[in-house]
Amino acid sequence: MMNKVLHEAAKWKEEGWSTMWKTALVRLPRAVPIEALYITNPRGPLPFKLNLPSRHRGLTIPVYVFVPPVLFPDPSAAEAQPTPHIFPVIMDYHGGGFYLGSCLEQAPFCAKLCRELQAIVIGVDYRMAPIDKFPAAIEDAEDVVFALLNERNAGYDLLRKGVADYLRRQWYETLGTADDRKKNKVPPPPIPRITLDLTRIGFSGASSGGNIALNMAIDAPAALGVPEWKCPIPSDYPHPIPLLLLYPALDLRQLPDERFRNERLGPLPEKKRLDIDNHLAATYVSREMAGHPRASPGLVDTSTQLHPHAKTLLILSGLDTLWEQSEIWVDKLSREGRIKDTKVMRYEDRKHGWTTIPEIALSKEERKTRLEVLEECVRFASVCWSGRDPVEVMDRENGDVVHAQGRPDLKHSERDGLRFHGGEGEER
């Protein structure tokens, strides 16, 4: 433990005072306790925290696990099997530019997916810059996927035991009276039998979390001195994989101030936010490595390197410097034949991150569209797992209609921004 502390202290020292105080400032919200979810996520469920093994010796990956409500059998029943006992799984990644943010800000979103899909939702508290640089976040996300899918992985049994133990604690709370339980007069129930349904898995993420979610479904070709990096989902996995990407960061070659600003955003303010965004964004991935397909997954050739069973719901916010990246990616999907697997919903008058902002801070229209996005994410995953094509179903039912905002058919301007060409990218 002491060696780990000294190692971390040395890494902080290497970053310098400027990086240290800026990081401390933007990470203050991570100090909010989990009990705050009683306010921001009153409908629940609340997650429990579990540490899964990392590929790096001495490290673990904290995850926040949301488990849907179940009905428990009589403790004396022959089968200690709750209803339901088979759960699909979604892995979620918070945003924050790879240097700030927390799983708890995604709690209302994760809890809704959990409740309405009767799914286990796993928020991955991946390592972040400036201490842990690219590809640390991607490695952590992959290791959780391996814990889910690979029974030889050290986290495989640990994850399932964690869910079963949590349900056992919940079950115990339903037995006897609080006083009897306090006096140990109530025998503990058996360990519930549960199954994680590996035919129904999915990934979700907002902003930089969308970058990670897409990363989990791609092969990365050899590039910039890094060998080929295969998708953590086997290529012969035969089931549809919903990807719920909310205003994702697809191209990290651009620092925040370098991104195209559409006419709705106006010019960049002269007095920037202490240059914090640019400074800390650059600590995640070097400018030389920013074009690697694992750093910028929007650069891969989706015709060959996006998992063949991936189905994508792409949510765009118009008051956002990431809008242009996604629109160019949509064009790229069209050229490469994968637009048929993608549903795009455009919210031209919504700001970046509005789906994760607490409702109390949103206007009536923002709350309305926030709820709409959450419901469309639930519907997309549900249809996907039912064996139907979610893109075809949603296009047939409502086309590109986005009921709660002005111009859903707004298209991007091609006069500025980036154009992607297969695995290579270049600025125009």
C-alpha positions in Angstrom: 0.0 0.0 0.0 2.8 2.4 0.9 4.6 1.7 -2.3 1.4 2.5 -4.3 0.9 5.8 -2.4 4.5 6.8 -3.1 4.2 5.8 -6.7 1.1 8.0 -7.1 2.7 10.9 -5.3 5.7 10.7 -7.7 3.4 10.7 -10.7 1.6 13.8 -9.4 4.9 15.5 -8.9 5.8 14.9 -12.5 2.7 16.7 -13.7 3.6 20.0 -12.0 1.6 22.5 -9.9 -0.5 24.0 -12.7 -1.9 20.6 -13.6 -2.4 19.6 -10.0 -4.5 22.6 -9.0 -6.6 22.5 -12.2 -7.3 18.8 -11.7 -8.3 19.3 -8.1 -10.6 22.1 -9.1 -12.5 20.2 -11.7 -12.7 17.0 -9.7 -14.4 18.6 -6.7 -17.8 17.1 -7.7 -16.3 13.6 -7.3 -16.3 14.3 -3.6 -20.1 14.2 -3.5 -21.2 11.1 -1.4 -23.3 8.3 -2.9 -26.1 9.4 -0.5 -26.6 12.4 -2.8 -28.4 10.0 -5.2 -31.4 10.1 -2.9 -31.9 13.6 -4.3 -30.7 13.3 -7.9 -32.0 9.7 -8.4 -35.0 9.5 -6.1 -36.7 6.6 -8.0 -33.6 4.4 -7.6 -32.2 1.9 -7.6 -29.0 3.0 -5.9 -25.9 1.2 -7.0 -23.5 -0.8 -4.9 -19.8 -0.5 -5.4 -17.5 -3.4 -6.4 -13.8 -3.6 -7.3 -12.9 -5.8 -10.2 -9.4 -6.9 -11.1 -7.3 -4.9 -13.6 -4.7 -6.3 -16.0 -2.2 -4.3 -14.1 -0.9 -5.9 -11.0 -1.9 -4.2 -7.8 -4.8 -2.2 -9.4 -8.5 -2.7 -9.3 -11.3 -1.1 -11.2 -14.2 0.4 -9.2 -17.6 -0.2 -10.7 -21.0 1.0 -9.6 -23.6 -1.8 -10.2 -27.3 -1.0 -10.5 -29.5 -4.0 -9.9 -33.3 -3.9 -10.8 -36.0 -4.7 -8.2 -36.8 -8.3 -7.9 -39.3 -10.5 -6.0 -37.8 -13.0 -3.6 -39.1 -16.5 -2.9 -39.9 -18.0 0.5 -36.5 -18.6 2.1 -37.4 -22.3 2.6 -38.2 -22.7 -1.1 -36.2 -25.4 -2.9 -35.0 -22.8 -5.5 -33.4 -19.7 -4.1 -34.2 -17.9 -7.3 -35.6 -14.3 -7.4 -38.0 -13.1 -10.1 -36.5 -12.1 -12.5 -33.2 -14.0 -12.1 -31.8 -13.6 -15.6 -30.5 -10.1 -16.4 -29.2 -8.4 -19.5 -26.1 -6.2 -18.9 -25.3 -2.7 -20.0 -21.9 -1.1 -19.3 -21.9 2.6 -19.0 -19.1 5.2 -19.1 -19.4 8.7 -17.7 -18.2 11.8 -19.6 -15.7 14.5 -18.6 -13.0 14.7 -21.2 -11.1 11.8 -19.7 -10.0 14.0 -16.8 -13.1 14.7 -14.7 -16.6 13.4 -14.1 -17.9 10.5 -12.1 -20.2 7.5 -12.4 -22.7 9.1 -10.0 -23.6 11.9 -12.5 -24.9 9.1 -14.8 -27.0 7.6 -12.0 -30.4 8.8 -13.2 -29.7 7.5 -16.7 -28.3 4.1 -15.5 -31.1 3.7 -13.0 -33.7 4.2 -15.7 -32.1 1.6 -18.0 -31.9 -0.7 -15.0 -35.5 -0.3 -14.0 -37.2 -0.4 -17.4 -35.0 -3.0 -19.1 -34.7 -5.2 -15.9 -31.0 -5.0 -16.6 -27.8 -5.0 -14.6 -26.1 -1.7 -15.4 -22.4 -1.3 -14.6 -20.9 2.2 -14.4 -17.2 1.9 -14.9 -15.0 4.3 -12.8 -12.1 4.2 -15.2 -8.7 5.7 -14.6 -8.4 9.3 -15.8 -5.8 11.9 -16.7 -3.6 13.6 -15.8 -2.2 10.7 -13.8 -3.4 7.8 -15.9 -3.0 8.6 -19.6 -4.2 7.0 -22.8 -5.0 4.1 -23.1 -5.7 3.6 -19.3 -9.4 4.4 -19.6 -9.8 2.0 -22.6 -7.9 -0.8 -20.7 -10.2 -0.5 -17.7 -13.3 -0.6 -19.8 -12.1 -3.7 -21.6 -11.2 -5.4 -18.4 -14.8 -5.1 -17.2 -16.0 -6.5 -20.5 -13.6 -9.4 -20.0 -15.0 -9.9 -16.5 -18.5 -10.2 -18.0 -17.7 -12.4 -21.0 -14.7 -14.5 -20.3 -15.2 -17.2 -17.7 -11.4 -17.6 -17.4 -11.0 -14.0 -16.3 -10.4 -13.4 -12.6 -13.4 -11.0 -12.5 -15.9 -13.4 -14.0 -17.0 -15.1 -10.7 -16.3 -12.0 -8.7 -18.8 -10.0 -10.7 -21.6 -12.6 -10.4 -20.9 -13.2 -6.7 -21.1 -9.4 -6.1 -24.5 -9.3 -7.6 -25.7 -12.4 -5.8 -24.4 -11.1 -2.4 -26.1 -7.7 -3.0 -29.4 -9.4 -3.7 -29.0 -11.6 -0.6 -28.6 -8.5 1.5 -31.7 -7.0 0.0 -33.6 -10.3 0.6 -32.5 -10.3 4.2 -33.9 -6.8 4.7 -37.4 -8.2 3.8 -37.4 -10.9 6.5 -38.7 -10.5 10.0 -38.6 -7.2 11.8 -35.7 -4.7 12.0 -35.4 -5.4 15.7 -35.2 -9.2 15.1 -32.6 -8.7 12.4 -30.6 -6.4 14.8 -30.7 -9.2 17.4 -29.7 -11.8 14.9 -33.0 -13.7 15.4 -33.5 -13.9 11.6 -31.5 -16.6 9.8 -29.8 -15.3 6.6 -31.4 -16.5 3.4 -29.5 -18.7 0.9 -27.4 -17.0 -1.8 -29.8 -16.2 -4.7 -29.2 -17.9 -8.0 -28.8 -15.4 -10.8 -27.6 -15.4 -14.4 -26.1 -12.6 -16.4 -27.5 -13.0 -19.9 -24.6 -12.8 -22.3 -26.9 -12.9 -25.3 -28.1 -9.4 -24.3 -25.3 -7.0 -23.6 -24.9 -3.3 -24.5 -22.8 -0.2 -24.0 -23.6 3.4 -23.3 -21.7 6.6 -22.7 -21.9 10.4 -22.9 -19.2 12.6 -24.4 -15.9 11.0 -23.6 -17.9 8.1 -22.3 -19.4 7.7 -25.8 -15.8 7.4 -27.1 -15.2 4.5 -24.7 -18.6 2.8 -25.5 -17.8 2.9 -29.2 -14.3 1.6 -28.5 -15.7 -1.6 -27.0 -17.2 -2.5 -30.4 -14.3 -1.8 -32.7 -11.1 -3.4 -33.9 -8.2 -1.0 -34.0 -5.7 -1.6 -36.8 -2.0 -1.3 -36.1 -1.1 2.4 -36.0 1.5 4.8 -34.6 3.7 2.1 -33.4 0.9 0.2 -31.6 0.1 -3.3 -32.8 -3.4 -4.3 -33.9 -5.8 -4.1 -31.0 -8.8 -6.5 -31.3 -12.3 -5.8 -30.1 -13.0 -7.2 -26.6 -16.2 -8.7 -28.0 -15.4 -11.8 -30.1 -15.9 -11.3 -33.8 -18.2 -14.4 -33.9 -20.5 -13.0 -31.2 -23.8 -13.5 -33.0 -26.2 -11.3 -31.0 -27.1 -7.6 -31.6 -25.1 -5.1 -29.5 -26.8 -1.8 -28.8 -24.5 1.2 -28.5 -26.1 4.2 -26.9 -23.8 7.1 -27.8 -24.8 10.5 -26.4 -22.9 13.4 -28.0 -19.7 11.4 -28.2 -16.2 12.6 -28.6 -15.0 10.8 -31.7 -11.9 12.6 -32.6 -9.3 13.6 -30.0 -7.0 15.2 -32.5 -8.8 18.4 -31.8 -8.4 20.1 -28.4 -11.6 21.8 -27.1 -10.7 25.2 -28.5 -9.8 23.8 -31.9 -13.2 22.2 -32.6 -15.6 23.7 -35.1 -18.1 26.1 -33.6 -21.4 26.2 -35.5 -23.5 29.3 -35.9 -25.6 28.6 -32.8 -22.5 28.6 -30.5 -21.0 31.9 -31.8 -17.3 32.8 -31.5 -15.1 31.4 -28.8 -15.1 33.8 -25.8 -11.9 35.8 -25.4 -11.7 35.0 -21.8 -11.5 31.2 -21.7 -12.1 29.0 -18.6 -8.6 29.5 -17.3 -7.5 27.3 -20.3 -8.4 24.3 -18.1 -10.1 22.3 -20.8 -7.2 22.5 -23.3 -4.6 22.0 -20.6 -6.2 18.9 -19.0 -7.5 17.4 -22.3 -3.9 17.4 -23.6 -2.8 15.4 -20.5 -4.9 12.4 -21.5 -3.3 11.7 -24.9 -0.3 13.2 -26.6 -0.8 15.1 -29.8 1.2 12.5 -31.6 -1.0 9.6 -30.3 -4.3 11.5 -30.6 -4.9 10.1 -34.1 -4.7 6.5 -32.9 -8.0 4.7 -33.5 -8.4 3.8 -29.9 -8.1 7.5 -28.9 -10.2 8.6 -31.9 -12.6 5.7 -32.7 -14.4 7.9 -35.3 -11.4 7.2 -37.6 -11.8 3.5 -38.0 -13.2 2.0 -41.2 -16.7 0.9 -39.9 -17.2 -1.4 -42.9 -14.6 -3.8 -41.5 -13.6 -2.6 -38.0 -17.0 -1.9 -36.3 -18.5 -5.2 -34.9 -20.9 -6.6 -37.5 -23.7 -6.8 -35.0 -23.3 -3.3 -33.5 -26.5 -1.2 -33.6 -26.0 2.5 -32.8 -28.3 5.1 -31.3 -26.5 8.5 -31.8 -27.8 11.5 -29.8 -26.6 14.9 -30.9 -26.8 18.2 -29.1 -26.6 21.3 -31.3 -25.1 23.7 -28.7 -22.0 21.6 -28.7 -18.6 21.7 -30.3 -18.8 17.9 -30.7 -21.8 18.2 -33.1 -19.7 18.5 -36.2 -17.6 15.4 -35.4 -20.6 13.3 -35.1 -22.2 14.6 -38.3 -19.1 13.9 -40.3 -19.1 10.4 -38.7 -22.7 9.9 -39.9 -21.5 10.8 -43.5 -18.7 8.3 -43.0 -21.1 5.6 -41.9 -23.1 6.3 -45.1 -20.1 5.9 -47.3 -19.0 2.7 -45.6 -22.4 1.0 -45.5 -23.1 1.1 -41.8 -25.7 3.9 -41.7 -28.3 1.2 -41.9 -27.3 0.1 -38.4 -27.4 3.7 -37.0 -30.3 5.8 -35.7 -29.5 9.5 -35.3 -31.5 11.9 -33.2 -30.6 15.6 -33.4 -31.4 18.2 -30.7 -30.2 21.4 -32.3 -31.1 23.6 -29.3 -29.7 21.5 -26.5 -26.4 22.1 -24.8 -23.7 19.5 -24.3 -24.3 17.3 -21.3 -27.9 18.3 -20.8 -29.0 14.6 -20.3 -26.7 14.3 -17.2 -27.5 17.7 -15.6 -29.8 17.3 -12.5 -33.4 18.1 -13.5 -33.6 21.0 -11.0 -31.1 22.9 -13.1 -33.0 22.4 -16.4 -35.8 24.3 -18.1 -39.1 22.7 -18.8 -38.2 22.0 -22.4 -34.8 20.6 -21.4 -36.4 18.3 -18.9 -38.8 17.1 -21.6 -36.1 16.3 -24.1 -33.9 14.8 -21.4 -36.7 12.3 -20.6 -37.3 11.7 -24.3 -33.7 10.7 -24.8 -33.7 8.4 -21.8 -36.9 6.7 -23.1 -35.5 6.4 -26.6 -32.3 4.7 -25.2 -34.5 2.2 -23.3 -36.6 1.5 -26.4 -33.6 1.1 -28.7 -31.9 -1.5 -26.4 -35.2 -3.3 -25.8 -36.0 -3.6 -29.5 -32.4 -4.6 -30.3 -32.5 -7.4 -27.7 -35.9 -8.6 -28.9 -34.3 -9.6 -32.2 -35.8 -6.9 -34.3 -33.8 -4.2 -36.1 -34.1 -1.1 -33.8 -33.1 1.3 -36.6 -35.8 0.0 -38.9 -38.4 0.0 -36.2 -37.7 3.5 -35.0 -37.5 4.9 -38.6 -40.8 3.3 -39.5 -42.6 4.5 -36.3 -41.4 8.1 -36.2 -38.6 8.7 -38.8 -36.3 11.5 -37.6 -39.0 13.2 -35.5 -37.8 14.6 -32.3 -41.0 15.8 -30.7 -39.8 18.3 -28.1 -37.6 20.6 -30.2 -37.7 22.8 -33.2 -35.8 21.5 -36.3 -35.0 17.8 -36.1 -33.9 17.6 -39.7 -31.1 20.2 -39.3 -28.0 19.0 -41.3 -24.4 20.0 -40.7 -22.5 22.4 -42.9 -19.6 20.7 -44.8 -17.7 23.9 -45.3 -15.7 23.5 -42.0 -14.5 20.8 -39.7 -12.9 17.4 -40.3 -13.4 14.7 -42.9 -12.6 11.1 -42.1 -11.3 8.6 -44.7 -11.4 5.0 -43.4 -8.6 4.5 -40.9 -6.9 7.8 -41.8 -8.0 11.3 -41.0 -7.0 14.7 -42.1 -8.0 18.3 -41.4 -9.6 20.3 -44.2 
